[in-house]
Amino acid sequence: MNDQLTTFISVAENKSFNKAANQLFISAPAVIKQINALEKNIHVTLFNRTHSGVSLTPAGESFYQDAKKLVAAYTKSINHAQDLAEEKQSVKIGVGPLATGTGTNNLWLEISQKYPNITFQFIPCSCALGSFNEFLAGINKEFDLVSSVYDTNLLQMFDLKATELDITPLKVSVPVQNPLSNKERLTLNDLKGQTIALSPRGEFNCFDQVRDMLEKDPTITIKDINGFDMPILNSCVENNWLLCSAEDWQTAHPMLKAKTVDWDFTAPFGLVYGEKHRQVVNQIVDFVNNDYQP
């Protein structure tokens, strides 16, 4: 029933089965099936269905208000029970080539020393950071939090929060076969005539700023990419594209070398977690805000 309520709330807020499916990372038919089952179980029609979308019936509007409270109370009760039941609280950290940060290694050690009841599991996660879909889908499911660069617009879109640890410079990752890979530092003039891979406009504000600058040079070709996963990195190497990247991604692919560029573009780096999260995450965030010295 809790899954049905979560799906119902998503459909009500998105006014669309398809948009709810995208948000929940399930298929539209699965969303419709859950809503139909919910309406059958409670013997109430919750939505008016039209070709232009769906809208709540008066009964559905009343049920929506109560459903939000029920799901919030249910989640809070589970988190509280789990925290009380476990003498050792295990926190799952999502890790991968692009969800990393060597600066966080000491953080986990210091937290373990201050809170002996907290242990960590490091879970491999999908790193499609360009669209933030599979990557963010794992938060509160496969893992509790990740350390990563982030964008405030995307945090709001996916009901996430972040605690900043650092400001990381943006770099350019260069395929090893490109002559620029032999340079220690790149100038803006070095970028002329190159193809540079960037996430689509509107996903990361920091990359949009880079795009604004690059578009002023007609010799530079911008290649939109749908993510920063390994297939995309392989494409950059195969096609000799430069990749605008964050500093902590410099070891993501052995055939790409991250280079400092003569620009001032940066991105926030920190811990990313759900708006709704386990109580133990609050302990970690409080430690970062009050005790941690990177």
C-alpha positions in Angstrom: 0.0 0.0 0.0 2.8 2.4 0.7 4.2 2.1 -2.8 0.7 2.8 -4.2 0.4 5.9 -2.0 3.8 7.1 -3.1 2.8 6.6 -6.7 -0.5 8.3 -6.1 1.2 11.4 -4.6 3.6 11.6 -7.6 0.7 11.4 -10.1 -1.3 14.0 -8.2 1.7 16.4 -8.1 2.8 15.9 -11.7 -0.8 15.7 -13.1 0.5 13.0 -15.5 1.1 9.3 -15.4 4.2 9.6 -17.7 5.8 12.4 -15.6 5.2 10.4 -12.5 6.7 7.3 -14.1 9.9 9.3 -15.0 10.1 10.7 -11.4 9.7 7.2 -9.9 11.9 5.4 -12.5 9.2 2.9 -13.4 7.1 2.5 -16.5 3.9 4.4 -17.2 1.9 1.2 -17.4 3.2 0.2 -13.9 2.0 3.6 -12.6 -1.4 3.2 -14.1 -1.7 -0.3 -12.7 -0.9 0.9 -9.2 -3.4 3.7 -9.4 -6.1 1.4 -10.7 -5.4 -1.1 -7.9 -5.5 1.7 -5.3 -8.8 3.0 -6.6 -10.2 -0.5 -6.6 -9.0 -1.2 -3.0 -10.6 1.9 -1.6 -13.6 2.0 -3.9 -13.0 5.6 -4.8 -12.2 7.3 -8.2 -9.2 9.5 -7.4 -8.5 11.0 -10.9 -10.3 12.5 -13.8 -8.5 11.1 -16.9 -8.4 13.1 -20.1 -6.2 13.2 -23.2 -4.4 16.3 -21.8 -3.5 14.7 -18.5 -5.1 13.8 -15.2 -6.6 15.9 -12.4 -7.7 15.0 -8.9 -11.4 14.5 -8.2 -12.8 16.2 -5.0 -12.4 12.8 -3.2 -8.9 12.5 -4.7 -7.9 16.0 -3.4 -9.0 15.0 0.1 -7.2 11.7 -0.1 -4.0 13.4 -1.4 -3.8 15.6 1.7 -4.1 12.6 4.0 -1.8 10.4 1.9 1.1 12.9 2.2 0.7 12.8 6.0 0.5 9.0 6.0 3.6 8.5 3.9 5.6 11.0 6.0 4.5 9.3 9.3 5.2 5.8 7.9 8.7 6.8 6.7 9.5 8.6 10.0 8.3 5.5 12.0 10.5 3.1 10.0 13.5 5.3 10.3 13.0 5.7 14.1 12.5 2.0 14.6 15.5 1.2 12.5 17.7 3.6 14.5 16.5 2.2 17.8 16.8 -1.4 16.8 20.4 -1.3 15.5 23.2 -1.0 18.0 25.4 -0.5 14.9 23.9 1.9 12.3 25.1 1.1 8.8 25.2 4.0 6.4 25.3 3.1 2.7 27.5 5.4 0.6 27.1 5.4 -3.2 30.4 5.2 -5.0 31.6 5.1 -8.6 34.0 6.8 -11.0 32.1 10.1 -10.9 30.6 9.8 -7.4 33.8 10.1 -5.4 36.1 12.6 -3.9 39.4 11.7 -2.2 38.7 14.4 0.3 35.8 12.4 1.8 38.1 9.5 2.8 39.1 11.2 6.0 35.5 12.3 6.7 34.3 8.7 7.0 37.3 7.9 9.3 36.6 10.8 11.5 32.9 10.1 11.7 33.7 6.5 12.7 36.0 7.7 15.4 33.4 10.1 16.9 30.4 7.8 16.4 31.5 4.2 17.0 28.0 3.0 16.4 28.1 4.1 12.8 29.5 1.8 10.1 29.8 2.4 6.4 29.0 0.3 3.4 30.2 1.5 0.0 27.7 0.6 -2.8 28.6 0.8 -6.5 26.1 3.2 -8.1 25.1 4.4 -11.6 26.8 7.6 -12.5 24.6 9.2 -15.2 25.3 12.6 -13.8 24.3 14.4 -17.0 20.6 13.7 -16.5 20.8 12.7 -12.8 18.3 9.9 -13.4 19.7 6.5 -12.5 22.3 8.1 -10.3 19.8 9.9 -8.2 17.3 7.1 -8.3 19.5 5.1 -6.0 19.4 7.6 -3.1 17.1 6.3 -0.3 16.9 3.0 -2.1 20.3 1.4 -2.8 22.2 3.9 -0.7 21.7 6.8 1.8 24.0 9.4 0.3 26.8 10.1 -2.2 29.6 12.6 -2.3 29.5 14.4 -5.6 29.4 17.7 -7.5 25.8 18.9 -7.6 23.5 21.6 -8.9 20.9 23.4 -6.9 18.2 23.3 -9.6 18.6 19.5 -9.9 18.4 19.1 -6.1 15.0 20.8 -6.1 13.8 18.8 -9.1 14.5 15.5 -7.4 13.8 16.4 -3.8 17.4 16.2 -2.6 19.6 18.2 -0.3 23.3 18.8 -0.2 25.9 19.8 2.4 28.8 21.5 0.8 32.3 20.2 1.5 34.3 22.2 -1.1 34.2 24.2 -4.3 35.8 22.2 -7.1 37.3 23.7 -10.3 36.0 22.6 -13.6 38.6 21.0 -15.9 38.8 19.6 -19.4 39.5 15.9 -19.8 41.6 15.3 -22.9 41.9 11.9 -24.8 45.5 10.7 -24.6 45.8 10.7 -28.4 45.1 14.4 -28.5 48.3 16.6 -28.5 46.7 18.7 -25.8 47.1 15.8 -23.4 50.9 16.6 -23.2 50.3 20.1 -21.9 50.3 20.8 -18.2 47.8 23.6 -18.4 45.4 24.6 -21.2 44.7 28.1 -22.4 41.4 29.2 -24.0 43.3 29.5 -27.2 44.1 25.7 -27.0 40.4 25.0 -27.2 40.0 26.5 -30.6 39.1 23.9 -33.3 38.2 21.3 -30.7 34.9 19.4 -30.1 34.0 19.8 -26.4 31.4 17.5 -24.8 28.9 19.1 -22.4 25.7 18.2 -20.6 22.6 19.7 -22.2 21.8 23.3 -21.3 19.7 23.7 -18.2 21.0 20.7 -16.3 24.1 22.1 -14.6 24.4 25.9 -14.1 28.2 25.6 -14.0 28.4 23.8 -17.4 25.9 26.3 -18.8 28.4 29.1 -17.9 31.2 27.2 -19.8 28.8 26.8 -22.7 28.1 30.5 -22.8 31.8 31.2 -23.2 32.5 28.5 -25.7 29.6 29.5 -28.0 31.3 32.8 -28.6 34.1 31.0 -30.5 32.8 29.7 -33.9 35.7 27.3 -34.3 34.6 25.3 -31.2 32.1 22.5 -31.7 29.9 21.7 -28.7 28.7 18.1 -28.4 25.6 17.5 -26.2 25.9 14.3 -24.1 23.2 12.6 -22.0 25.4 11.7 -19.1 28.9 11.1 -17.8 28.8 7.3 -17.6 31.5 5.0 -19.0 29.9 4.7 -22.5 30.0 8.5 -22.8 33.6 8.6 -21.6 34.5 5.9 -24.2 32.8 8.0 -26.9 35.0 10.9 -26.0 38.1 8.9 -26.3 37.0 7.2 -29.6 35.9 10.5 -31.2 38.7 12.7 -29.8 36.2 14.9 -27.9 37.4 17.0 -25.0 35.1 16.7 -22.0 34.3 19.5 -19.5 34.5 17.7 -16.2 34.9 18.2 -12.5 38.2 17.9 -10.8 37.3 14.7 -8.9 36.5 12.9 -12.2 40.1 13.0 -13.4 40.6 9.3 -12.7 37.2 8.2 -14.2 38.8 6.9 -17.4 42.4 5.7 -17.9 42.5 7.2 -21.5 41.4 10.7 -20.4 43.7 13.2 -18.7 42.1 16.0 -16.7 43.7 19.4 -17.4 43.5 22.7 -15.6 42.2 25.5 -17.8 42.7 29.2 -17.6 39.2 29.9 -16.5 37.4 30.4 -13.2 34.5 28.0 -13.6 33.7 25.9 -10.5 31.0 23.6 -9.1 30.0 22.8 -5.5 31.0 19.4 -4.1 29.5 17.8 -1.1 27.2 15.2 0.4 24.0 14.6 -1.5 21.0 12.9 0.2 17.2 12.9 0.1 14.9 15.5 1.5 13.5 12.6 3.5 16.3 10.6 5.1 17.2 8.4 8.0 18.1 10.1 11.3 21.6 8.8 11.1 22.2 11.0 8.1 21.5 14.1 10.3 24.3 13.0 12.6 26.7 13.0 9.6 25.5 16.3 8.4 25.8 17.9 11.8 29.3 16.5 12.1 30.2 18.1 8.7 28.7 21.4 9.7 30.1 21.7 13.2 33.2 19.5 13.5 34.8 18.5 10.2 37.8 20.4 8.9 38.6 19.3 5.3 
